[in-house]
Amino acid sequence: MQLYISPSLRHITVFPAKGFKEFMKVKVGSRRVSYRMLFYSLLFFTFLLRFVFVLTAVDTIDGETKCSTIGCLGKRLGPGIMGRRFESNVPEVIYQVLEEPIGNDELKGRSDVPQSLEDFMAEIRQGKTDAKTFALKLREMVTLLEQRTRTAKIQEYLYRHVASSSIPKQLHCLALKLANEHSTNAAARLQLPSAEFVPALVDNSYFHFVLASDNVLAASVVAKSLVRNSLRPQKVVLHIITDRKTYYPMQAWFSLHPLTPAIIEVKALHHFDWFTKGKVPVLEAMEKDQRVRSQFRGGSSAIVANNTEKPVVIAAKLQALSPKYNSVMNHIRIHLPELFPSLNKVVFLDDDIVIQTDLSPLWDIDMNGKVNGAVETCTGEDKFVMSKRLKSYLNFSHPLISKNFNPNECAWAYGMNIFDLEAWRKTNISLTYHYWVEQNLKSDLSLWQLGTLPPGLIAFHGHVQVIDPFWHMLGLGYQDNTSFSDAESAGVIHFNGRAKPWLEIAFPTLRPLWAKYINFSDKFIKSCHIRAS
């Protein structure tokens, strides 16, 4: 049988057999379909099916690894053309075994579980292993390694928590020696500042900086880096706020290590009139916060013992237990307008920063009526650090948060902030801060986990003036991805995170940026064995 299809595709001519001169002509384009046309159409498609069958058979003989025929090509391309996915060559039993859950205690005491990929491959090659046994061994080995990795990661977080929460013996030694010096040496008890410079403390023509810290060594680095890099140090006034126990060591240090011509004031919280009058909201909030944390968190041992949470969640909860977040030094910034009623503008500094440029241009920044001049943390090339939005700090699964804020809104940084105290006094920022702290306590600390930044993000919402990132580089205390040269070129660098530069867990590549402002030949530094590395 032979076929002839006209170029117009309107006629099909069928030659029934060799030597048979008669032929039949079928008109395709006719509107009426005759029985004869239907018969020969079926005959035609039967011929095509036979052709496809033969090609497929040849493809089968060729094998699955080669594709030398049209039938094979059709089989390979067919599923893609029809929008279907290729079938996997992995036996279904392997999927079934790997998807079965395995208990945390199921592998305890087992000695037959492969300890490494090398052991696994050796065991598989030695015996005639079927697919199910292969999957079982693979699942056990991977699960065991995952458990060990999780345990090691949690232990790392726990050790870092202990290291960052404890007071290094060198810093404890320094505080004790300075306290002793204060009691025995009149030069260590000088009034700070001296009487002739007291008027400058309320003079708004000076550049006023506020530092709250109970760490003498850290405060000394901030103060020294501020004054050394100032183009007009005689116009710099640094107000150092500390607690009762650190006041005498702090006063002794700055009495014996003056930073003239800059003006240094050292005051303890109990020296402020506002702080001694009536109830102080920040202290009440801290007391409640500590009580709730002790009941709700259960301490570091309870956090680490949780077998269901991911290591990163455990790390966040451990960080929430850090003494820093329970320190009044960390919370006091929300009351700057009350602490400094005569000042119009201040720059607030954390004690884990280093200043590397003159900061007087900060007073020339137009705040546009806003209260808080800060660097946004959701823009920039460093995605690891500069990728923080409100959803990074606030719990948007809680309805109280989700209905009031936008999760994708940019966050901003504490650590080096310009505060317009005049504009602040016209707002209810401090009341808003304490309202949300109270709501977090009522919600069993479920609105956020870490210290003062989350309620700060809420309280200053709508009151933030974005400033250039040059003025505040973050992240030097929790990652070492920042290059030394990039950090060195920033105006202010911030060692936020656990790896503080005065701790042994500090990143050795970045610590010199902080250590260069310490005189390691000083008698107090040497006697307490504080070293450059």
N, C-alpha and C positions, 0 to 999 in steps of 0.2 A: 504494500500500500504506500502511495506517495501523496504528498500534499502540496498544493500550490496556493499561496495567499497573494491576492492582488496588491499592488502598491497602495491603492486607495483603502485597503482593508475592508472593502465592501463585498468581496467575493472570495470563496474558498473552493478550489477545485480539487477533487479527490480522484486519484487513479487507483482503482481497486486492486489490480494485479499486473505483474509484468506481462507484457504482450497483449493485454486486453485494451483495445483501442477506445472502447466506450468510457466515458467519464461522466461524472455528475457535478453539476455546478450549483452551489448554494449561495443565495443572495443574502448577505448579512444585514444590509441596511433596510430591508423590507419591514414594513410596520407589522405585517401578519407573520406569525411563526407557524410554519407547517410541521406536520409530524416528521416529514423527511428531514427538515432542517434540524429538528430536535434529535433525531437519530444520529445524524452525522456529527452533531456537536458532541454528543456523548461518546461517539467513537473517537473523536479527536482528543478529548480529555483523557480517555482510557489510554491512548497512545502516550500522552504526556506522563501519566502516572507510571507506566512501564519504564519510560526513560529515566525518571527520577529514582525508581526502585533500583535499576541497574547501577546508577552512579553511587547511590548510598551503599550498595553492597560492595562495590570496589573500594569505597572509603573505609569500610569496616575492615577489609582485608589489609589496607594500607596501615591500619593501626591508629591509635588515638594521638600519637605524638607527631604524626606527619599530616600535612594538609595539602595534597597534591591534586585534588579533584574539585570540580565545581560543587559536587554534593557536600564535600567537607566544608568548603567555603560557605555554602549556604547554611549548613548546620551551625557554623561558628557565628556568622553574621545575623542569622535569623532572630535570635533572642534580642540582640541589640536593636535591630530594626523595629521589632514589635514592641520595644520598650520594656523588655523583661530583663531581669538580672541573670547572670550565669550561675549555674549551680556549683556549690562548693565541692571540692574533691575530698574534704575532711569528713571522715565517717561520722555519722550522727551520734554514735555511742560516745565519742570523745566530748561532744557538746553536752550530752546528758550528764556525764561524770563531772565535768568541770563546773557545771551549773549547780550541782548539789552542794548545799552548805556543809561546812565542816566546823565542828565545835572547837572552842578555844583550848579545851583540855584533852581533846582527842589525840593530840600528838605528844602529850607529856609522857616521858619515859620511853618513848619509842626509839629503838636503835636501828631500825630497818629503813628509816627515812633517809634518802640521799641528802648529804650535807652541802653539796655543791653541784654545779652543772657537770663537772668532770666525773663525779661519783655516779650521777644519774646516767650519763652516756655509757659508762663502763658496765653498769648493771643492766641496761637495756641490751647491750651488745652480747653479753654473756648468755642470757637466756632467750628462748623463743617467746618473745612478748607479743601478745595480741593488742589490739587497739584499746580495749578497756583497761588492761593492766598498765599500759603506757600512760593513759590519762590519769589513772589513780595515783601512780608514782609522781607524775608531773604536778598534780594538784597538791599532794602532800609536801613535796619539796618547796614549791612556791609559797604555800601557806606558812610553812615553818620559817622560811626566810623573811616573809612579811612580818611575822610576829617578832622575830629577832630585831628587824630594822625598827619597828615601832618602839620596842622596849629601849633600844639604844638611843633613839631620838628623844624619847621622854626623859631618859636619864640625863641626856645632854641639857635639855631645858631645865631640869631640876637643879643640876649643878650650877648652871648659869644663874638661875634664880637665887640660889644660896650665895654665890659669889657676888652678885650685884646687890643683894639685900644686906649683907654683912658689912660692918665698918672695918676696913683694913687696919691692921694693927699699927701701920705707919701713921695713918691719919689720927687714930686714937692717941698715939704717942705725941703727935704734934700738938693736939688740943691740950693734953695734960701738961706738957712742958710750957706752953704759952700761958696756961692758967697759973702755973707756979711762978712764972716770970711776972705775971701781973701782980701777984701778991707780994713779991720780994723786990721788984724793981720799979721805982717811981717813974722812970722813963716809959714804962709799959702802961702807965695809967694816965697818959695825957688826955686832955679833953679833945675830942674829935667832932668838929674842927675847933681850932683855937678861937678865942673870943672875937678877934678882929674879922674872922670870916663867917661868923654866925649869920649876919644879915644876908649873905649870898644864898643861904638855904631856902629863902622865900623870894628871891629876886628872879623874875621871869626873863631877864635879859641873859641869864646863864643857860647852859645846856644841862638839863637835869636828867640823870639816869637813876633808875631804881633797880637794886639787886637784892633779892630775898634768898638767903642761904644759911645753912648751918654747917657748911663745909669750908673751913678756913683756907685750905690749899686751893680749892676750886675758886673761891671768891678772890684770892690773890691773883690768879691768872686772868680772870675777867677784868679786874681793876687795872692790872699792869698792861694788858693788851689794849685796853681802852685809852689809857693815858699816853702810852708810847706811840700809838698811831694817830693821835689827835693833832691837828694842825694848830689848834688854839687850846692847849691844855689848861691855861689859866682861866678859861671860861667853862671848864668842866666841873660839875658838881655830881658826885656819886653818893647816893643815899643807900647805905647797906643796912638791911633789916635782918635781924637774926632772932633766935630764941633765947630764953633765959640762960640755958646751960652753955651756950656757945658765945655769949656776949663778951665775957672776959678774955677768952683766947682770941676772939676777933679784934677786940680793941687793942690787945697787946701786940698783935701782928702789925696792924696798920699804924700804931704808935711808933713801933721800932722800924717800920719799913715805909716811911712817908713817900707819897707820890707827888710831891710839889712840882709845879705850881697848882696842880689840880686840888680840889677841895673834897675831902672824904668825910662823910658822916657815918658813924656806927651807932645804931640804936637797936635795942631789943623791943619786942612787941609790947612788953609791959610799960615801956617808956612813952607810948602814944596815949594821949588823953582819951581819944575816941575808943581805944581798945579796952580801956579800964572802966568805961561807963556802961552800966547795964549789961544786957545780953548781947553777945556778938553772934550774928547769924551763922558765920562760917564755922565757929567753934561748935555750935549746937549741931550743925549739919555733919561735921566730922565725927562727933561723938555717936550720933545715930548711925552714921555710915559704918563705923568700926563695929558697932554691936551687930548690925545686920550682916556684915561680912563674916564675922566670927561664927554666926549661926548658919548662914546660908552656904558659905563656901566650904566650911569644914577643914580649912587649913590645907597646906600643900600636900600632905600625905593623902587626904581624901581626893584631891584633884588628880594626883598621879595614879591612884588606885582605880580610877574609872577606866574600864576596858572597852567602852563603847565609843568614846569620843576620839576624834582625830588628834594627832600630836599638835597640830597648829592651834586647835581649840584649847588644849591643855596648856600650851605655852601662853596663850592670851590670858587664861585664868590665873596662871602663876604670876604673870606680870601685874595683874590686878591686885595681887597681895603685896606688891612692893611697898616698902615703907614710904617711898617718895609720894605715892598717891594718898597716903594718910597723913602727910606732913602739912602742917599749917603753912609752911613756907611755899608750898605749891598752890594753896588755895587763897592766899592773902591778896593776890593781884586783883581780885574782884572788888576789893575795897580801897583801891588807890585814891578815889576822890575824897574819901573820908580821912585817909591817912595823911594826905597832903592837900589840905583845903585851900592853901594859898597859891598853889601852882596851877598853871594853865595847860601845860603840856609836859609829858615825861616820856622817856623811852625805857621800857621794862626789859630787863635782861635776865635770862636763866643763868644758873651757875655752871652749866655744862657747855658754854659757848666760848669761842675765841674771836676777838675783834681784830681784823686785819687791815682796816682802813679808817679814815676819818669819818666819824658819824655825824658831824655837824650839818651836812646837807639834808639830813632827815627833817630838820626843822623848816626847810624850805619847801617840802612837799605839800601840795595843796590837798587838804583832807576832804574838801567838798562837803563840809558839814558832818562828815562821818566821825566815828569815835575811835576806831581801831585801824591803824595802818598795818597791814600784814601781807605776807607773801602767800599767794595761792599755791596749793599743793596738787593741782590736777593738770598742770601744763608743764611743758619742758621736755627735754630729750631723755632725761633719766626716768624711764617709766617705772623702775622699781621703787623709787622714792616719790616722784612727783606724779602719782596716780591715785591720790586720795580724794574721794568725794564723801558726801555725807553718809552714804551707805557703807563706807569703810569704818565708820565709828558708831553710827546709830543703828538700832535694831528695827528695821522697817517691817518686820513681821508683827510687831506690836502695833495695834491700831492707834494708840496715842501718838506714835511717831509718824506712821504712814499717812495719817489724815492732816498732819500739820506741816510736813516738809517734803521736799523733792529729793529723792535718793541720788540723783545725778548732779546735784548742785555741787559746785567746787567747795572743798574744805580749805582751810587756811592754817597757818602754823603759829603756835605759841613759841616763845623763846627769844624773839627780838621784835617787839611791837611798839609802835608809836601810839600813845594814848592821848587824845585830846580831852583833857579832864573837864574843860568848860562845856564841851558838847555832851560829855558823859553825864554831867549833873542835870542835864535837861531831859534825860531818858529814865526809864525804869529797868535798866540793864541788870543791876545788882539784884533787884527783886525777882526779875525773871529767872536769873541764875539759881537763886535759892528755891524758887517755886519748882523748877524742873529737878533739882537735886532731891527735893522732897518727894516728887512723883516717882523718881527712880527708886527711892527707899521703899515707898509703898508698893512698888511693883517687884519687890525682891531683886533689885538691881538688874532688871531685865531690859531696861531701856538702852543701856550701854554698859561696858565692862571697865573701861579705863578712866581713871582720874578726872582731871579738870578740863581737858580739851573738849570732850563731848558736850557737857553743859555750857562751856564757853561758846562752842559753835552755835548753840541754840540761843544763848543770851545775847550775843552780838549779831544775831541774824538780821541783816539789813543795815547794819552799822559798820561795815567793813570797807575800808578803802584799800584797794589792791596796790601794792608797791612792787618795784622791780625785783626779780629773784636774786639779783646780785647781792642784795642786802641780807639774804638769809639762805644759806645752803644747809640742807637737812640730811639726816640719815647716817652720820658718821659713827654713830654708836650702835647701829644694828646691821650694818653691811659694809663691806670693804670694796664694793664695786666702784666707788668714787675714786678717781685717780688722784694722786698727790698733787699734780700740777693743776687740775681743775679746782681742788679744794683750796689750794694756795692762792688762786686768783679770785676767790669770793670775798665779799666784804666782811661777812660774818659766817663762821662755820659752827654747826650745832651738833654735838655728840649725843643727840637724843637716841635712846635705846639703852640696852643693858651694858654694853661694852664702853663704860665711861673711861676717859683717858687716865684717870688715877687708879684704875683697877688693873689687875694682872690679865684680865680677859680682854683688854683693849686691843684694837687692831694695830700691830706694830708699824705698819706702813703709814698710818695716819696720826699716831700718837705724837711724833715729833712736832707737829703743828701746835700742839698744846704745851708740850714739855719745854719748848724754847723760851717760854716766859717764866720759867722757874730757875732760880739761882741755886744750883745743886751744891755750891760751896758754902751756902748759908749755914750757920752753926745749928739752927733748929732743924733744917732739912737734913743735914748730915747726921746729926745725933739720932734721928728717927729712921735712918737708913732708907730715905726716899731717893730713888735713883732714876736716871733718865730712861732706863729700859728694864 
